[in-house]
Amino acid sequence: HCFTNHLLFTSYTPFQLPKSGLAANKGSMFMIVGKGTVEFLTEVKGKMHRVTLSQALHTHDLQSNL
């Protein structure tokens, strides 16, 4: 999972040097600047559920969270 805003992370470790990731477009790449845990609430069938994603990647290059 990739997130564009580091404020969404409940724990976060920035990388000393950015790492590259492969995007869906052939030959396309994006830079990964850190990783951590993201927690958020989502509604499923009228009930709220907390979702926790560990080892989520932080990137500035994507237009939306994946």
DSSP file (Angstrom, degrees, kcal/mol; ACC not computed):
  #  RESIDUE AA STRUCTURE BP1 BP2  ACC     N-H-->O    O-->H-N    N-H-->O    O-->H-N    TCO  KAPPA ALPHA  PHI   PSI    X-CA   Y-CA   Z-CA
    1    1 A H              0   0    0      0, 0.0    56,-3.0     0, 0.0     2,-0.4   0.000 360.0 360.0 360.0 142.3    0.0    0.0    0.0
    2    2 A C  E     -a   57   0A   0     54,-0.2    64,-2.7    33,-0.0     2,-0.4  -0.964 360.0-170.8-125.5 138.6    1.2    3.5   -0.8
    3    3 A F  E     -a   58   0A   0     54,-2.8    56,-2.4    -2,-0.4    59,-0.1  -0.972  16.1-156.5-130.6 144.7    0.2    6.8    0.7
    4    4 A T  S    S+     0   0    0     -2,-0.4     2,-0.6    54,-0.2    -1,-0.1   0.679  77.9  63.4 -94.0 -19.8    1.0   10.4   -0.4
    5    5 A N    >   -     0   0    0      1,-0.1     3,-1.7    53,-0.0     4,-0.2  -0.925  62.2-158.2-113.7 117.1    0.6   12.2    3.0
    6    6 A H  G >  S+     0   0    0     -2,-0.6     3,-1.3     1,-0.3    -1,-0.1   0.685  88.1  74.5 -67.8 -15.6    3.0   11.4    5.8
    7    7 A L  G 3  S+     0   0    0      1,-0.2    -1,-0.3     3,-0.0    -2,-0.0   0.678  85.0  65.8 -69.7 -16.1    0.4   12.8    8.3
    8    8 A L  G <  S+     0   0    0     -3,-1.7    31,-0.8    30,-0.1     2,-0.3   0.633  83.1  95.9 -76.8 -14.2   -1.7    9.7    7.8
    9    9 A F  E <   -B   38   0A   0     -3,-1.3    29,-0.3    -4,-0.2     3,-0.1  -0.610  55.2-166.3 -83.0 133.7    1.0    7.5    9.4
   10   10 A T  E    S+     0   0A   0     27,-2.8     2,-0.3     1,-0.3    28,-0.2   0.709  89.1  20.6 -87.7 -24.0    0.6    6.6   13.1
   11   11 A S  E    S-B   37   0A   0     26,-1.2    26,-1.6     2,-0.0     2,-0.4  -0.986  81.0-179.0-137.7 144.7    4.3    5.4   13.0
   12   12 A Y  E     -B   36   0A   0     -2,-0.3    24,-0.2    24,-0.2    -6,-0.0  -0.994  19.6-170.9-152.0 134.7    6.7    6.5   10.4
   13   13 A T  E     -B   35   0A   0     22,-2.9    22,-2.0    -2,-0.4     2,-0.1  -0.959  20.4-147.1-125.7 111.7   10.4    5.9    9.5
   14   14 A P  E     -B   34   0A   0      0, 0.0     2,-0.3     0, 0.0    20,-0.3  -0.494  20.3-120.0 -73.5 148.2   11.8    8.2    6.7
   15   15 A F  E     -     0   0A   0     18,-2.8     4,-0.0    -2,-0.1     0, 0.0  -0.665   8.2-137.5 -83.4 142.6   14.5    6.6    4.5
   16   16 A Q  E    S+     0   0A   0     -2,-0.3    -1,-0.1     1,-0.2    17,-0.0   0.906  97.9  23.6 -64.6 -40.5   17.9    8.3    4.5
   17   17 A L  E    S-     0   0A   0     -3,-0.0    -1,-0.2     0, 0.0     0, 0.0  -0.993  97.3-110.5-124.2 132.7   17.9    7.9    0.7
   18   18 A P  E     -     0   0A   0      0, 0.0     2,-0.3     0, 0.0    15,-0.2  -0.228  29.7-144.4 -58.3 150.0   14.7    7.5   -1.4
   19   19 A K  E     -B   32   0A   0     13,-2.6    13,-4.0    15,-0.0     2,-0.3  -0.819  14.1-119.6-112.3 156.3   14.1    4.1   -3.0
   20   20 A S  E     -B   31   0A   0     -2,-0.3     2,-0.3    11,-0.2    11,-0.2  -0.748  23.7-167.1-100.1 146.6   12.4    3.6   -6.3
   21   21 A G  E     -B   30   0A   0      9,-3.2     9,-2.3    -2,-0.3     2,-0.5  -0.921  23.8-115.7-125.6 153.8    9.2    1.7   -6.9
   22   22 A L  E     -B   29   0A   0     -2,-0.3     7,-0.3     7,-0.2     2,-0.1  -0.780  28.5-149.7 -92.3 129.4    7.7    0.4  -10.2
   23   23 A A        -     0   0    0      5,-2.5     5,-0.2    -2,-0.5     4,-0.2  -0.373  30.0-101.6 -88.8 172.7    4.4    1.9  -11.2
   24   24 A A  S    S+     0   0    0     -2,-0.1     2,-0.2     2,-0.1    -1,-0.1   0.829  99.5  86.2 -66.4 -33.2    1.6    0.2  -13.2
   25   25 A N  S >  S-     0   0    0      1,-0.1     3,-2.4     2,-0.1    -2,-0.3  -0.506  98.8 -97.9 -70.5 136.0    2.6    1.9  -16.4
   26   26 A K  T 3  S+     0   0    0      1,-0.3    -1,-0.1    -2,-0.2     3,-0.1  -0.318 107.8   4.7 -56.5 124.4    5.3    0.1  -18.3
   27   27 A G  T 3  S+     0   0    0      1,-0.3     2,-0.3    -4,-0.2    -1,-0.3   0.410  99.2 132.7  82.0  -2.6    8.7    1.7  -17.5
   28   28 A S    <   -     0   0    0     -3,-2.4    -5,-2.5    -5,-0.2     2,-0.3  -0.619  32.0-176.8 -86.0 140.9    7.2    4.1  -15.0
   29   29 A M  E     -B   22   0A   0     -2,-0.3     2,-0.3    -7,-0.3    -7,-0.2  -0.910  11.2-163.7-132.2 160.3    8.8    4.6  -11.6
   30   30 A F  E     -B   21   0A   0     -9,-2.3    -9,-3.2    -2,-0.3     2,-0.4  -0.970  24.9-112.9-140.1 157.1    8.0    6.5   -8.4
   31   31 A M  E     -B   20   0A   0     -2,-0.3    30,-0.6   -11,-0.2     2,-0.5  -0.750  18.5-152.4 -95.9 136.2   10.2    7.4   -5.4
   32   32 A I  E     +B   19   0A   0    -13,-4.0   -13,-2.6    -2,-0.4    27,-0.2  -0.932  14.5 177.8-106.9 122.5    9.5    6.0   -1.9
   33   33 A V  E     -     0   0A   0     25,-2.8   -18,-2.8    -2,-0.5     2,-0.3   0.527  60.0 -19.0-106.4  -7.6   10.7    8.3    0.9
   34   34 A G  E     -BC  14  58A   0     24,-1.0    24,-2.8   -20,-0.3     2,-0.3  -0.981  53.5-138.1-177.2 178.7    9.6    6.3    4.0
   35   35 A K  E     +BC  13  57A   0    -22,-2.0   -22,-2.9    -2,-0.3     2,-0.3  -0.972  32.0 118.3-151.0 163.9    7.4    3.6    5.5
   36   36 A G  E     -BC  12  56A   0     20,-2.0    20,-2.6    -2,-0.3     2,-0.4  -0.967  57.0 -42.9 171.5-154.7    5.3    2.9    8.5
   37   37 A T  E     -B   11   0A   0    -26,-1.6   -27,-2.8    -2,-0.3   -26,-1.2  -0.894  39.5-165.1-111.6 134.4    1.8    2.1    9.8
   38   38 A V  E     -BC   9  53A   0     15,-2.3    15,-3.0    -2,-0.4     2,-0.4  -0.967   5.2-172.5-117.9 133.1   -1.4    3.8    8.6
   39   39 A E  E     + C   0  52A   0    -31,-0.8     2,-0.3    -2,-0.4    13,-0.2  -0.983  14.3 154.1-125.1 138.2   -4.7    3.5   10.5
   40   40 A F  E     - C   0  51A   0     11,-2.1    11,-3.2    -2,-0.4     2,-0.4  -0.982  37.7-113.9-154.5 162.9   -8.1    4.8    9.3
   41   41 A L  E     - C   0  50A   0     -2,-0.3     2,-0.3     9,-0.2     9,-0.2  -0.807  30.9-179.7 -99.5 142.1  -11.8    4.2    9.7
   42   42 A T  E     - C   0  49A   0      7,-2.5     7,-2.8    -2,-0.4     2,-0.5  -0.987  24.0-125.5-139.3 150.5  -13.9    2.9    6.9
   43   43 A E  E     + C   0  48A   0     -2,-0.3     2,-0.4     5,-0.2     5,-0.2  -0.841  25.3 178.1-100.6 128.7  -17.6    2.1    6.6
   44   44 A V  E >  S- C   0  47A   0      3,-3.0     3,-1.8    -2,-0.5    -2,-0.0  -0.980  73.8 -19.7-130.2 118.6  -18.8   -1.3    5.5
   45   45 A K  T 3  S-     0   0    0     -2,-0.4    -1,-0.1     1,-0.3     3,-0.1   0.872 128.6 -50.4  51.6  42.6  -22.5   -2.1    5.3
   46   46 A G  T 3  S+     0   0    0      1,-0.2     2,-0.4     0, 0.0    -1,-0.3   0.431 118.2 106.7  81.8  -0.2  -23.3    0.7    7.7
   47   47 A K  E <   - C   0  44A   0     -3,-1.8    -3,-3.0     2,-0.0     2,-0.3  -0.910  66.8-127.3-114.6 140.7  -20.7   -0.3   10.3
   48   48 A M  E     - C   0  43A   0     -2,-0.4     2,-0.4    -5,-0.2    -5,-0.2  -0.671  27.1-173.6 -86.2 137.2  -17.4    1.5   11.0
   49   49 A H  E     - C   0  42A   0     -7,-2.8    -7,-2.5    -2,-0.3     2,-0.5  -0.988  21.4-131.6-131.4 139.4  -14.2   -0.6   11.0
   50   50 A R  E     - C   0  41A   0     -2,-0.4     2,-0.4    -9,-0.2    -9,-0.2  -0.795  22.9-160.9 -89.8 129.6  -10.7    0.4   11.9
   51   51 A V  E     - C   0  40A   0    -11,-3.2   -11,-2.1    -2,-0.5     2,-0.5  -0.934   4.6-166.4-112.2 133.0   -8.1   -0.7    9.3
   52   52 A T  E     - C   0  39A   0     -2,-0.4     2,-0.6   -13,-0.2   -13,-0.2  -0.984   0.9-169.1-120.6 123.7   -4.4   -0.9   10.1
   53   53 A L  E >   - C   0  38A   0    -15,-3.0   -15,-2.3    -2,-0.5     3,-0.5  -0.954   8.3-160.1-114.8 116.3   -1.9   -1.2    7.3
   54   54 A S  E 3  S+     0   0A   0     -2,-0.6   -17,-0.2   -17,-0.2    -2,-0.0  -0.608  72.3  19.8 -92.2 154.9    1.7   -2.1    8.4
   55   55 A Q  E 3  S+     0   0A   0     -2,-0.2    -1,-0.2     1,-0.2   -18,-0.2   0.776  82.8 168.6  59.4  28.6    4.8   -1.5    6.2
   56   56 A A  E <   - C   0  36A   0    -20,-2.6   -20,-2.0    -3,-0.5     2,-0.3  -0.455  30.2-125.6 -70.1 145.7    2.8    1.1    4.1
   57   57 A L  E     -aC   2  35A   0    -56,-3.0   -54,-2.8   -22,-0.2     2,-0.5  -0.703  10.8-142.9 -97.8 145.9    5.0    3.1    1.8
   58   58 A H  E     +aC   3  34A   0    -24,-2.8   -25,-2.8    -2,-0.3   -24,-1.0  -0.936  28.5 163.8-109.2 124.2    5.2    6.9    1.7
   59   59 A T        -     0   0    0    -56,-2.4   -27,-0.2    -2,-0.5     3,-0.1  -0.996  32.8-162.2-139.4 143.6    5.6    8.5   -1.7
   60   60 A H  S    S+     0   0    0    -29,-0.5   -28,-0.1    -2,-0.3   -56,-0.1   0.597  84.5  73.1 -92.1 -14.7    5.1   12.1   -3.0
   61   61 A D  S    S+     0   0    0    -30,-0.6     2,-0.2     2,-0.0    -1,-0.1   0.710  77.3  81.9 -80.9 -22.7    4.9   11.0   -6.7
   62   62 A L        -     0   0    0    -31,-0.2     3,-0.1     1,-0.1    -3,-0.0  -0.512  69.8-140.3 -85.3 153.5    1.5    9.3   -6.9
   63   63 A Q  S    S+     0   0    0     -2,-0.2     2,-0.3     1,-0.1    -1,-0.1   0.713  83.2  13.6 -83.4 -21.4   -1.7   11.3   -7.3
   64   64 A S  S    S-     0   0    0    -61,-0.0     2,-0.1   -60,-0.0    -1,-0.1  -0.956  88.7 -86.2-148.0 165.4   -3.7    9.1   -4.9
   65   65 A N              0   0    0     -2,-0.3   -62,-0.2     1,-0.1    -2,-0.0  -0.454 360.0 360.0 -71.8 145.5   -3.3    6.5   -2.2
   66   66 A L              0   0    0    -64,-2.7   -63,-0.2    -2,-0.1    -1,-0.1   0.335 360.0 360.0-124.4 360.0   -3.1    2.9   -3.3
